[in-house]
Amino acid sequence: MKHIVVLMDGAADTPVSELGGKTPLEAANKPNIDRLASLGEMGMVKTVPDNLQPASDVANLAVFGYDPQKYYTGRSPLEAVSMGVELLPTDTAFRTNLVTLSDEPNYADKTMIDYGADEIPTDEAHILIDAVNKALKTDEYEFFGGTSYRHLLVWHNKDGKFKFTPPHDISDKKITDYLPDNKTLLSLMERSYDVLKDHPLNLDRVKRGLRPANSIWIWGDGKRPMLDSYASKFNLKGAVISAVDLIKGIGKCAGLDIINVEGATGNINTNFGGKGEAAVKALRGGADFIYVHLEAPDEAGHRHEIDNKVRSIELIDEKIVAPIIKAMDEDGEAYKILIMPDHPTPLATRTHSREPIPYLVFDSANAAAEPKQTSYTEANAKKTGIFIPNGYTIIEKIL
């Protein structure tokens, strides 16, 4: 028996007027997913506890089967694991975005133009983060390069509670009311602007019609995570496929293999086909469990890219779900597949929300004898009346 999760990050939404009052899941042409829905089980699941933020770290921990109330220690430590950065128990890690701010003289008066600096490519981002680290590193704190705009700050021998706002929550807003409450971290952000605003790479980016990554934005603090391995928890050997360090970090902490796919970007231009091929290869190569994470619907939601959100769901259906089920059927391999978002990222608000999200489970050994006239949507999942209040138990549907 093979166990498969296809995680469509942020795919759940609310009706969109530009889509004729449909949600992206309703508007998307996704015949393979809809076929599984007609033969399997749909319902709603709450992945984010009321006392935690509706973030991908919390929600994906739950989908993996880890109770966020017990295991959640922050976003950035999970990313640190993926990046190979060893954290001591006394260290605090922080997510550090490269962002584009407007050019007002006073830092606090600036506006968040782009939380990802035009999704700056990783090679260029590392040049800028290295410049920040060279200018600002001390014995207390240092910076590490991640993927695209997503990077890391480690503050050694530091504990405390911090007040942060994720940069993707304040797109096109003045940053005055959203700055960190810690003077040291705010100073690092302000000083980073002086380092980056006239950096030759940023000047070149402007000449190329791209937004400059002219500041860091610090948020997402946490301590070193400790997760039970999948081998001890479920007696399974498996792998994770994702473009983002957060999901890779959860996978590493869970003792799962990390499969890196060339051209995986975390947006609509990611190598969907390569991810699908990698999933099939892993399943045929002995993996009992595979977690395929697709960031593209979430990025489209944050950027209010309506067509891209719909298209990303269609590509997941065509390039991920179709080849996986085709391979399993060809091999005569029994399998269970869970398809779901981690949280909604509504186009209307451009940020995450904590509402329950629709899930789909298909068991090849116990498929319905006759297909139901239904498709995988938020409304149809809700109509079933099935509701799972604790998201970390959803994995039991396939394990």
C-alpha positions as CSV (number, residue, x, y, z in Angstrom):
1,M,0.0,0.0,0.0
2,K,1.3,3.4,-1.0
3,H,0.3,6.6,0.9
4,I,0.3,9.9,-1.0
5,V,-0.4,13.5,0.0
6,V,-0.8,16.2,-2.6
7,L,-0.8,19.5,-0.7
8,M,-2.2,22.4,-2.8
9,D,-1.0,25.3,-0.6
10,G,-3.6,28.0,-0.1
11,A,-5.9,26.6,-2.8
12,A,-9.1,27.1,-0.8
13,D,-10.9,30.4,-1.4
14,T,-14.1,32.3,-1.5
15,P,-16.3,33.1,-4.5
16,V,-14.6,35.5,-7.0
17,S,-16.6,37.9,-9.1
18,E,-14.2,37.8,-11.9
19,L,-14.7,34.0,-12.1
20,G,-18.5,34.4,-12.3
21,G,-19.0,33.9,-8.5
22,K,-17.0,30.7,-8.5
23,T,-14.0,29.8,-6.4
24,P,-10.7,28.9,-8.1
25,L,-11.4,25.2,-7.2
26,E,-14.8,25.5,-8.9
27,A,-13.5,27.3,-11.9
28,A,-10.5,25.0,-12.5
29,N,-10.6,22.2,-15.0
30,K,-9.4,19.3,-12.9
31,P,-10.8,16.0,-14.3
32,N,-8.5,13.7,-12.4
33,I,-9.1,15.2,-9.0
34,D,-12.8,15.4,-9.6
35,R,-12.9,11.7,-10.6
36,L,-11.2,10.8,-7.3
37,A,-13.8,13.0,-5.5
38,S,-16.6,11.1,-7.2
39,L,-15.2,7.8,-6.0
40,G,-13.8,8.7,-2.6
41,E,-14.6,10.8,0.4
42,M,-14.8,14.5,0.8
43,G,-15.2,16.6,4.0
44,M,-13.9,19.6,5.8
45,V,-11.0,19.8,8.2
46,K,-9.7,22.5,10.6
47,T,-5.9,22.6,10.3
48,V,-5.2,25.7,12.4
49,P,-6.1,25.8,16.1
50,D,-7.9,29.0,17.2
51,N,-5.0,30.2,19.3
52,L,-2.4,29.9,16.6
53,Q,-1.8,32.0,13.5
54,P,-3.1,30.6,10.1
55,A,0.3,30.1,8.7
56,S,1.8,27.3,6.5
57,D,4.1,26.1,9.3
58,V,1.2,25.4,11.7
59,A,-1.1,24.0,9.0
60,N,1.4,21.7,7.3
61,L,2.6,20.4,10.7
62,A,-1.1,19.4,11.2
63,V,-1.4,17.7,7.8
64,F,1.8,15.8,8.4
65,G,0.2,14.4,11.6
66,Y,1.8,16.5,14.3
67,D,-0.4,18.4,16.8
68,P,0.7,22.0,16.4
69,Q,-0.2,22.6,20.1
70,K,2.4,20.1,21.1
71,Y,5.1,20.4,18.3
72,Y,5.0,24.0,17.0
73,T,8.1,26.0,17.9
74,G,8.0,28.6,15.1
75,R,8.5,28.8,11.4
76,S,12.1,29.7,10.9
77,P,13.6,26.8,12.9
78,L,12.0,24.4,10.5
79,E,13.5,26.3,7.6
80,A,16.9,26.3,9.3
81,V,16.7,22.5,9.4
82,S,16.2,22.4,5.6
83,M,19.1,24.8,5.1
84,G,21.5,22.7,7.2
85,V,21.8,25.4,9.9
86,E,22.4,23.8,13.3
87,L,20.5,25.5,16.0
88,L,21.5,25.3,19.7
89,P,18.8,25.2,22.3
90,T,19.8,28.7,23.3
91,D,19.4,30.1,19.7
92,T,16.4,31.9,18.3
93,A,15.8,31.8,14.6
94,F,13.9,34.3,12.5
95,R,12.6,34.2,8.9
96,T,14.2,37.0,7.0
97,N,12.5,38.1,3.7
98,L,14.2,40.1,1.1
99,V,11.5,42.7,0.3
100,T,10.9,45.8,-1.8
101,L,10.1,49.0,0.2
102,S,9.3,52.4,-1.2
103,D,11.9,55.1,-1.0
104,E,10.7,57.6,1.7
105,P,13.7,59.0,3.7
106,N,12.3,57.8,7.0
107,Y,12.2,54.0,7.2
108,A,9.0,53.8,9.2
109,D,7.2,55.8,6.5
110,K,7.9,53.3,3.7
111,T,5.3,51.1,2.1
112,M,5.6,47.3,1.5
113,I,5.7,47.2,-2.3
114,D,6.6,43.5,-2.7
115,Y,7.1,40.9,0.1
116,G,9.3,38.9,-2.3
117,A,11.1,41.5,-4.4
118,D,9.7,40.1,-7.7
119,E,10.4,36.6,-6.4
120,I,14.1,37.3,-6.7
121,P,16.1,34.3,-8.0
122,T,18.1,32.4,-5.4
123,D,21.5,33.1,-6.9
124,E,20.9,36.9,-6.8
125,A,19.3,36.7,-3.3
126,H,22.4,35.0,-1.9
127,I,24.6,37.9,-3.2
128,L,22.4,40.3,-1.3
129,I,22.1,38.3,1.9
130,D,25.9,37.8,1.9
131,A,26.3,41.6,1.7
132,V,23.9,42.0,4.6
133,N,25.7,39.4,6.7
134,K,29.1,40.9,5.9
135,A,27.8,44.4,7.1
136,L,25.7,43.4,10.1
137,K,27.0,40.1,11.4
138,T,28.3,40.0,15.0
139,D,29.0,37.4,17.6
140,E,25.3,37.6,18.5
141,Y,23.6,37.2,15.2
142,E,24.3,36.1,11.6
143,F,22.3,35.6,8.4
144,F,22.0,32.5,6.2
145,G,20.8,32.3,2.5
146,G,17.8,30.3,1.7
147,T,15.6,30.0,-1.4
148,S,14.4,33.0,-3.5
149,Y,13.3,35.7,-1.0
150,R,13.2,33.4,2.0
151,H,16.2,33.6,4.3
152,L,17.3,33.1,7.9
153,L,18.6,35.1,10.9
154,V,20.0,33.3,13.9
155,W,20.3,35.2,17.2
156,H,22.6,33.3,19.5
157,N,21.8,33.0,23.2
158,K,18.5,34.8,22.8
159,D,15.1,34.1,24.3
160,G,12.0,36.2,24.4
161,K,8.7,37.0,22.9
162,F,8.5,39.1,19.8
163,K,5.7,40.9,18.0
164,F,5.9,40.5,14.2
165,T,3.8,40.9,11.1
166,P,4.4,38.7,8.1
167,P,5.3,40.9,5.1
168,H,2.8,39.1,2.8
169,D,0.0,40.4,5.2
170,I,0.8,44.1,4.5
171,S,1.2,44.3,0.7
172,D,0.8,47.9,-0.5
173,K,0.5,49.1,3.1
174,K,2.6,51.6,5.0
175,I,4.8,49.7,7.4
176,T,4.6,52.2,10.3
177,D,2.2,50.1,12.4
178,Y,3.8,46.7,11.5
179,L,7.4,47.1,12.5
180,P,8.9,44.7,15.1
181,D,8.7,45.7,18.7
182,N,12.4,44.7,19.3
183,K,14.8,47.6,18.8
184,T,17.7,45.4,17.8
185,L,15.8,43.7,15.1
186,L,14.3,46.9,13.9
187,S,17.8,48.4,13.7
188,L,18.9,45.5,11.6
189,M,16.1,46.1,9.2
190,E,16.8,49.8,9.0
191,R,20.5,49.2,8.5
192,S,19.9,46.6,5.8
193,Y,18.2,49.2,3.7
194,D,21.4,51.3,3.8
195,V,23.3,48.2,2.7
196,L,21.0,47.2,-0.1
197,K,19.4,50.3,-1.6
198,D,22.4,51.1,-3.8
199,H,23.9,47.7,-4.1
200,P,25.1,47.1,-7.7
201,L,22.9,44.1,-8.1
202,N,19.8,46.1,-7.1
203,L,20.8,48.9,-9.5
204,D,21.1,46.3,-12.2
205,R,17.7,44.8,-11.3
206,V,16.1,48.3,-11.7
207,K,17.7,48.7,-15.1
208,R,16.2,45.3,-16.1
209,G,12.8,46.5,-15.0
210,L,12.8,44.4,-11.8
211,R,12.1,45.5,-8.3
212,P,15.1,45.9,-6.0
213,A,15.4,43.8,-2.9
214,N,16.2,46.8,-0.9
215,S,15.5,45.7,2.7
216,I,15.2,42.7,4.9
217,W,12.0,42.0,6.8
218,I,12.4,39.9,10.0
219,W,9.5,37.8,11.4
220,G,8.6,34.1,12.2
221,D,10.8,33.5,15.2
222,G,11.2,30.1,17.0
223,K,13.4,27.6,18.8
224,R,14.9,24.3,17.6
225,P,12.1,21.8,16.8
226,M,11.8,18.2,17.9
227,L,9.5,15.9,15.9
228,D,8.9,12.2,16.2
229,S,10.1,10.4,13.0
230,Y,7.7,8.8,10.6
231,A,9.6,5.6,11.0
232,S,8.8,5.5,14.8
233,K,5.4,7.2,14.5
234,F,4.0,5.3,11.5
235,N,6.6,2.7,10.6
236,L,6.9,4.2,7.1
237,K,9.7,5.1,4.8
238,G,8.9,8.1,2.7
239,A,9.9,11.4,1.0
240,V,9.0,15.0,0.6
241,I,8.9,17.0,-2.6
242,S,8.7,20.8,-2.2
243,A,10.4,24.0,-3.4
244,V,10.3,25.7,0.0
245,D,12.6,25.2,3.0
246,L,9.7,25.2,5.5
247,I,8.2,21.9,4.1
248,K,11.6,20.4,3.5
249,G,12.5,21.2,7.2
250,I,9.4,19.5,8.5
251,G,10.3,16.5,6.3
252,K,13.8,16.3,7.6
253,C,12.6,16.6,11.2
254,A,10.2,13.7,10.4
255,G,13.1,11.6,9.1
256,L,11.8,11.6,5.6
257,D,14.0,11.9,2.5
258,I,14.0,15.2,0.7
259,I,13.8,15.1,-3.1
260,N,15.0,18.3,-4.8
261,V,13.5,18.9,-8.3
262,E,15.4,21.0,-10.8
263,G,13.3,24.1,-11.7
264,A,11.1,23.9,-8.6
265,T,10.4,27.5,-7.7
266,G,7.3,27.6,-5.5
267,N,5.3,29.7,-7.9
268,I,3.3,29.2,-11.2
269,N,6.5,28.7,-13.1
270,T,7.6,25.8,-11.0
271,N,8.5,22.5,-12.6
272,F,5.2,20.8,-12.0
273,G,6.0,17.9,-14.4
274,G,9.3,17.3,-12.7
275,K,7.6,17.1,-9.3
276,G,5.1,14.6,-10.7
277,E,7.9,12.5,-12.2
278,A,9.9,12.6,-9.0
279,A,6.9,11.4,-7.0
280,V,6.3,8.4,-9.3
281,K,10.0,7.5,-9.2
282,A,10.0,7.6,-5.4
283,L,6.9,5.5,-5.1
284,R,8.3,2.9,-7.6
285,G,11.6,3.1,-5.8
286,G,10.4,1.8,-2.5
287,A,8.9,4.8,-0.7
288,D,5.8,3.9,1.3
289,F,4.8,7.6,1.7
290,I,5.2,10.7,-0.4
291,Y,4.2,14.3,0.5
292,V,4.1,16.5,-2.6
293,H,3.8,20.2,-1.7
294,L,2.8,22.8,-4.3
295,E,3.2,26.4,-3.3
296,A,1.9,28.0,-6.5
297,P,-1.8,28.5,-5.5
298,D,-0.7,30.3,-2.3
299,E,1.6,32.7,-4.1
300,A,-1.1,33.5,-6.6
301,G,-3.5,34.2,-3.7
302,H,-1.0,36.5,-2.0
303,R,-0.5,38.4,-5.3
304,H,-4.2,38.5,-6.3
305,E,-3.3,36.6,-9.5
306,I,-6.7,35.1,-10.3
307,D,-5.9,33.3,-13.5
308,N,-2.6,32.0,-12.1
309,K,-4.5,30.5,-9.1
310,V,-6.9,28.7,-11.3
311,R,-4.2,27.6,-13.6
312,S,-2.0,26.3,-10.8
313,I,-4.8,24.0,-9.7
314,E,-5.2,22.7,-13.2
315,L,-1.5,22.0,-13.5
316,I,-1.5,20.1,-10.2
317,D,-4.3,18.0,-11.6
318,E,-2.5,17.4,-14.9
319,K,1.2,17.2,-13.9
320,I,1.0,15.8,-10.4
321,V,-2.2,13.8,-9.7
322,A,-2.6,12.3,-13.2
323,P,0.8,10.7,-13.5
324,I,0.7,9.4,-9.9
325,I,-2.6,7.6,-10.2
326,K,-1.7,6.4,-13.7
327,A,1.5,4.8,-12.4
328,M,-0.2,3.2,-9.5
329,D,-2.9,1.8,-11.7
330,E,-0.4,0.5,-14.2
331,D,1.6,-1.2,-11.5
332,G,-1.4,-2.7,-9.8
333,E,-0.3,-0.9,-6.7
334,A,-2.9,-0.3,-3.9
335,Y,-2.8,3.3,-2.8
336,K,-4.5,5.9,-0.7
337,I,-4.3,9.6,-1.7
338,L,-5.1,12.7,0.3
339,I,-5.6,15.9,-1.6
340,M,-6.1,19.2,0.2
341,P,-4.9,22.7,0.9
342,D,-3.2,23.6,4.2
343,H,-5.3,26.7,4.7
344,P,-7.3,29.2,2.5
345,T,-5.4,32.1,0.9
346,P,-8.4,34.1,-0.4
347,L,-7.8,36.3,-3.4
348,A,-10.0,38.9,-1.8
349,T,-7.8,39.4,1.2
350,R,-4.4,38.3,-0.2
351,T,-3.5,36.5,3.0
352,H,-4.1,33.3,4.9
353,S,-7.2,32.6,6.9
354,R,-8.1,29.9,9.5
355,E,-11.4,28.6,8.1
356,P,-11.7,24.8,7.6
357,I,-10.6,23.6,4.2
358,P,-11.9,20.8,1.9
359,Y,-10.2,17.5,1.8
360,L,-10.4,14.5,-0.6
361,V,-9.4,11.0,0.3
362,F,-9.4,8.2,-2.3
363,D,-8.6,4.5,-1.4
364,S,-8.0,2.4,-4.5
365,A,-8.9,-0.7,-2.6
366,N,-12.2,0.7,-1.3
367,A,-13.4,3.0,-4.1
368,A,-17.1,3.6,-4.6
369,A,-18.8,1.1,-7.0
370,E,-20.5,3.9,-8.8
371,P,-19.2,7.5,-9.2
372,K,-21.1,10.2,-7.5
373,Q,-22.1,13.3,-9.5
374,T,-19.8,15.6,-7.6
375,S,-16.5,17.5,-8.0
376,Y,-13.9,18.6,-5.5
377,T,-14.9,22.1,-4.3
378,E,-15.3,23.9,-1.0
379,A,-19.1,23.8,-1.2
380,N,-19.4,20.1,-2.1
381,A,-17.0,19.1,0.6
382,K,-19.1,21.0,3.1
383,K,-22.3,19.4,1.9
384,T,-21.1,16.0,3.0
385,G,-21.4,17.0,6.6
386,I,-18.1,15.4,7.5
387,F,-16.0,17.6,9.7
388,I,-12.6,16.9,11.3
389,P,-12.0,19.4,14.1
390,N,-8.4,18.4,14.8
391,G,-6.4,18.7,11.6
392,Y,-3.5,16.6,12.8
393,T,-5.7,13.5,12.7
394,I,-6.5,13.9,8.9
395,I,-3.4,11.8,8.1
396,E,-5.1,8.9,9.7
397,K,-7.4,8.8,6.7
398,I,-4.6,7.3,4.7
399,L,-2.1,5.9,7.2
